[in-house]
Amino acid sequence: RGALEAQVLQLAVTGDLNHMQMLRFKKELRDKMGLSGELVERLYEPGRVTFETDYSGGVETLRQKLSRAQFDGFISQVVSSQADQIILDVKVAQ
């Protein structure tokens, strides 16, 4: 399963986004980060959705890319990162 040389990473997106906003952000995330694999929803909690993806660059590379990325219609900030998970706080831009 997954891409060659890829690591399974979790990306927890926190914030007060409704379903349509989360779908838009998921598309922006896939497009801007160049994720070759699927971005699969693994866990829904109030104010938080945890996605899982295969990523060949490693967690630190993805964290740096997320820190620099600008997503259309959203403001995001990396809250923390661990060996296999990044927490990203997302707000709708006003």
Summary of the structure (lengths in Angstrom):
residues: 94
radius of gyration: 12.3
end to end distance: 39.8
largest distance: 39.8
contacts: 241
relative contact order: 0.28
helix: 27%
strand: 40%
